[in-house]
Amino acid sequence: MSRPLHAVLLPPAAAASRLLEALPAALDGTGPALLPLDPGLPGARLAELVGAFAPSVIETAEGAERVSPADRAAAPDQGPSVPAAGDDVAVVIATSGSTGRPKGAELSAAALLASARASLERIGARPGDRWLCCLPTFHMAGLGLLVRSLLAGADPVVTSRLDAGILAASGCAYVSAVPTQLRRLLDSGAPLPALRTILLGGAAPPAGLLADAAAADAPVVTTYGMSETCGGCVYDGVPLRGVSVDVGPDSLIRIAGPVLFSGYRLRPEATAGVLADGWFRTSDLGSFDAAGRLMVRGRATDVIITGGEKVVAAEVEAALETYRGVRDVAVVGVPDREWGERVIALVVPADPAAPPALAALAAHVRAQLPGYAAPRALKLVTDIPLLASGKPDRRELRKMGSR
C-alpha cells in the first residue's frame, strides 16, 4: 500500500495549525503523508524541492492544488505518475543546509512517536504541559515539538519570535530553542527558571553560553540529532531510550534505534550510502568523554585542509569562543594558492569599539590546539548568518570569508 504526499506551504502560524490538524491522520495512516516546506524560499528553490520530492498536492494560503507533471520537471526520471509515499511514511522533511540534489528524510509514524515519547520521558513531562513553538515547523525541531504536543494533549503556543514578554505570557513549561535565541533571552533577563526545560539544539552551543545559562538557573538540556533521527536523540550527551550511539573508525558518529528515518524520498542510492545494518552514519565527527557521554567535534564536511593538515572548524570556534573579546564566531576555510585552504575567523566582537586583533586570537588558539589550526585571517562582522534551523550558514560564511 501507499498514500499521497501533501506539501504544506504556509506562513509559520498557519503551517503549525494545519500540521497539528493533519498530523493525527498522517500518524495513524488514514491521511496523506506531510511535507512541510519553507514559504520563504526563492521560487527556483521551491520548484527544485517540488521536483525532487514529487508531492501530489501543495497546500498554500490560496488553497490546495494538484501538482502537474510539468511542475516535477526537475525529476524527469519519475515518469508521468506522481510517486506515492510508502504506507509507513508519515512525514517527509527536507534536510537543511544540504548541497547538491535535495534530500527528503522519510519519517515513519513509529519513528516520530518513539522520538516524542522518549523525549517526554527524559525530561519528565506531564500530560497537559504546554510547549512554546518558536522554531519553523518545516524543520525537524519545530515538527517534533508538534508531535510532542499531540502526545501531551495540549496545543502549543506558536510564535514567530522569542522574547521575555512572550515567554512570560505563554505560561508554557517547555521550549525548544537554538543558541542565538537562548543568548537573546539571557541578555534580556527573561524569567528562564520558570520553565521546566529548554531543549537547546540546531547548532553547537558556545561554552560561554552554557555557563551563562547555568548562572541564570536556566534549565537547559543540550540536544544532538538531525532530520534523519527525528531530531534530537542524544540529550546532554546521553542517548534517549532505545537509541544507540557509536563512533566508527573514521571518527564519524553512528546512530541506531527506533527513531531512524526510513530513507531519502526517491533517493535509494543516497539512502544506501548512509544506512546499513540498522545504523545511520552521520557526517559528524565525535568521541566519548571519560563518563561515556557523546562529544560532537563538528561536521566532517567542515574540516579545513591547510598545508596538508586537517583542522576541525568547530574545534577552532570552541577555542575562540573562550576569548573574552569574542561575542560570536564562525571559522571557515577559503581557497589559498600556497596552503590549499586558509583558516579564516569571522568574529562578532564583544565591544565593536575595541575588537580583538588577529595576533591575539591566533595565540589564543595555539595555546589550545596545534599551531596550524590558528586563523590566518580575521574578518570582523556584525553577526553570524544563520539558516532557519539555527545552524550557521556555511555557504554564506565562505562567501564572506573570501571577500
Rosetta blueprint (number, residue, H / E / L):
1 M L
2 S E
3 R E
4 P L
5 L E
6 H E
7 A E
8 V E
9 L L
10 L L
11 P L
12 P H
13 A H
14 A H
15 A H
16 A H
17 S H
18 R H
19 L H
20 L H
21 E H
22 A H
23 L H
24 P H
25 A H
26 A H
27 L H
28 D H
29 G L
30 T L
31 G L
32 P L
33 A E
34 L E
35 L E
36 P E
37 L L
38 D L
39 P L
40 G L
41 L L
42 P L
43 G H
44 A H
45 R H
46 L H
47 A H
48 E H
49 L H
50 V H
51 G H
52 A H
53 F H
54 A L
55 P L
56 S L
57 V E
58 I E
59 E E
60 T E
61 A L
62 E L
63 G E
64 A E
65 E E
66 R E
67 V L
68 S L
69 P H
70 A H
71 D H
72 R H
73 A L
74 A L
75 A L
76 P H
77 D H
78 Q H
79 G L
80 P L
81 S L
82 V L
83 P L
84 A L
85 A E
86 G E
87 D L
88 D L
89 V E
90 A E
91 V E
92 V E
93 I E
94 A E
95 T L
96 S L
97 G L
98 S L
99 T L
100 G L
101 R L
102 P L
103 K L
104 G E
105 A E
106 E E
107 L E
108 S E
109 A H
110 A H
111 A H
112 L H
113 L H
114 A H
115 S H
116 A H
117 R H
118 A H
119 S H
120 L H
121 E H
122 R H
123 I H
124 G L
125 A L
126 R L
127 P L
128 G L
129 D L
130 R L
131 W E
132 L E
133 C E
134 C L
135 L L
136 P L
137 T L
138 F L
139 H L
140 M H
141 A H
142 G H
143 L H
144 G H
145 L H
146 L H
147 V H
148 R H
149 S H
150 L H
151 L H
152 A H
153 G L
154 A L
155 D L
156 P L
157 V E
158 V E
159 T L
160 S L
161 R L
162 L L
163 D L
164 A H
165 G H
166 I H
167 L H
168 A H
169 A H
170 S H
171 G L
172 C L
173 A L
174 Y E
175 V E
176 S E
177 A E
178 V L
179 P H
180 T H
181 Q H
182 L H
183 R H
184 R H
185 L H
186 L H
187 D H
188 S H
189 G L
190 A L
191 P L
192 L H
193 P H
194 A H
195 L L
196 R L
197 T E
198 I E
199 L E
200 L E
201 G L
202 G L
203 A L
204 A L
205 P L
206 P L
207 A H
208 G H
209 L H
210 L H
211 A H
212 D H
213 A H
214 A H
215 A H
216 A L
217 D L
218 A L
219 P L
220 V E
221 V E
222 T E
223 T E
224 Y E
225 G E
226 M E
227 S H
228 E H
229 T H
230 C L
231 G E
232 G E
233 C E
234 V E
235 Y E
236 D L
237 G L
238 V E
239 P E
240 L L
241 R L
242 G L
243 V L
244 S E
245 V E
246 D E
247 V E
248 G L
249 P L
250 D L
251 S L
252 L E
253 I E
254 R E
255 I E
256 A E
257 G L
258 P L
259 V L
260 L L
261 F L
262 S L
263 G E
264 Y E
265 R L
266 L L
267 R L
268 P H
269 E H
270 A H
271 T H
272 A H
273 G H
274 V H
275 L E
276 A E
277 D L
278 G L
279 W E
280 F E
281 R E
282 T E
283 S E
284 D E
285 L E
286 G E
287 S E
288 F E
289 D L
290 A L
291 A L
292 G L
293 R L
294 L E
295 M E
296 V E
297 R E
298 G E
299 R E
300 A H
301 T H
302 D H
303 V E
304 I E
305 I E
306 T E
307 G L
308 G L
309 E E
310 K E
311 V E
312 V E
313 A H
314 A H
315 E H
316 V H
317 E H
318 A H
319 A H
320 L H
321 E H
322 T L
323 Y L
324 R L
325 G L
326 V E
327 R E
328 D E
329 V E
330 A E
331 V E
332 V E
333 G E
334 V E
335 P E
336 D E
337 R L
338 E L
339 W L
340 G E
341 E E
342 R E
343 V E
344 I E
345 A E
346 L E
347 V E
348 V E
349 P E
350 A L
351 D L
352 P L
353 A L
354 A L
355 P L
356 P L
357 A L
358 L H
359 A H
360 A H
361 L H
362 A H
363 A H
364 H H
365 V H
366 R H
367 A L
368 Q L
369 L L
370 P L
371 G H
372 Y H
373 A H
374 A L
375 P L
376 R L
377 A E
378 L E
379 K E
380 L E
381 V L
382 T L
383 D L
384 I L
385 P L
386 L E
387 L L
388 A L
389 S L
390 G L
391 K L
392 P E
393 D L
394 R H
395 R H
396 E H
397 L H
398 R H
399 K H
400 M H
401 G H
402 S H
403 R L
